[in-house]
Amino acid sequence: MKKIIGALVLLIALSPAMAQESPVRDEQLKGLIQAAVSNYPRIREMEESLKADGVKQSIIKAGYLPTATTNISYRFDAPVAKAEFPLPTGPATIQFTPYNNYNAALNVQQLIYDFGRTKLKLGKNDAEHALNIENLDNSRNAIAYQVTQLFYNIQFYQKAIQVQADQISSLKENERLIQARIRNGDALEYDLLTTQVRTANATNRLSDLQSSLEKQYVLMQWLTATDVRGKIPARESYDELTLLMEAGNWQQVNPEARVLQKQLDLYQYDLKESTVESRPSLTGTASGGVRNGYQPDIDQFRLNGSVGVGLNIPILSGDRPRLRQKLTQVQIDATKASLKTLENNIQKDLATVQEDYKNLQEKIKNTSVLVSQAERAYSLAQVRFKEGLITNVELLTAQTNVEDAKLQLVQLQYQTQLDKLESHKVVGTKLF
């Protein structure tokens, strides 16, 4: 019955975290997150470490079990106690102990009652286990956020690479036009060289973007043990995350806050421990075996046994219990202050993210207009260039304006998605 009640209490305590739904909607991203929290070596290491808590519990419960030891000894004594008695037949000598003493005994000790010591140790071990679980979940959530950001990084670099590839394609098309005009005597070799230089620079930028994308793939494989090269599509839009405007019930959601609260629970056991350790313990002992030294024949081996009860009462331990309580209270106050600091940081960081998001939204609106204007200007520039009304440099400038505007828009959309993700990270939303 106690186990059932304990399980219900644990279920109620964990219900806020269990009821929390991940804001991630992309099924592929969900799968990668799950792969990371299941396969990442550090997570598996922490999961294995949790098993130690169960072993510690068994060790503590073993304190309720009896302990048995065997004692086999030999001792030579000299001189030994003797007494002489006058008898009609002459003096007689009685030897009370033998010269050679043999003893073989089995000793059993059993804790009868320890006034709550072992029970407190079991409770403290459960509190430590709960703290370790929160630390594990905290690490899992941190890995989940890393995977999510890598996923968005990959999508961003794919879009940026596409924009850069389009620019290179346009530059090469311009090269063909200029080469045709050179053959007709309408353009100079300088115009061709200028375009080729820009093409080479654009190719270098493309190579940098491809290298950065490859690094993201490497990191993703390291975290998830999954090769995602060519498997993440470059979608027009990112996963539909929402920007959090309020921290909400952050104390029950934020992993760091939950760790601090579990630490406070553990400190409560430390407060009790300094008092409980000064309580007595009642122990029963029993011993049985064979030995010599019993009258009237002190050299004969005889069965023997004894039982007893002992009460161990601590009398003086200096001022240590009070000082330990004082130290624990200082730690409790510091942890509560950490919770307050965390709350202030959440409010500050959330407000910062919201302001940054607002600014990005305005930039996206302006940049979208800029892209349309740059594309229109480039279309007009192409017509005017073919008619010989503008120079190649002016055409290249118009083309560069288009690609720069598109790349800026891709960058702003990416930063907007990261702001949404950051708002969830600040509050501590669970992603796995």
Secondary structure by P-SEA (a helix, b strand, c coil): caaaaaaaaaaaaaccccccccccccaaaaaaaaaaacccaaaaaaaaaaaaaaaaaaaaacccbbbbbbbbbbbbbccbbbbbbbccccbbbbbccccbbbbbbbbbbbbcccccaaaaaaaaaaaaaaaaaaaaaaaaaaaaaaaaaaaaaaaaaaaaaaaaaaaaaaaaaaaaaaaaaaaaccccaaaaaaaaaaaaaaaaaaaaaaaaaaaaaaaaaaaccccccccccccccccbbbbbccccccccccaaaaaaaaaaaaaaaaaaaaaaaabbbbbbbbbbbbbccccccccbbbbbcccbbbbbbbccccaaaaaaaaaaaaaaaaaaaaaaaaaaaaaaaaaaaaaaaaaaaaaaaaaaaaaaaaaaaaaaaaaaaaaccccaaaaaaaaaaaaaaaaaaaaaaaaaaaaaaaaaaaaccccc
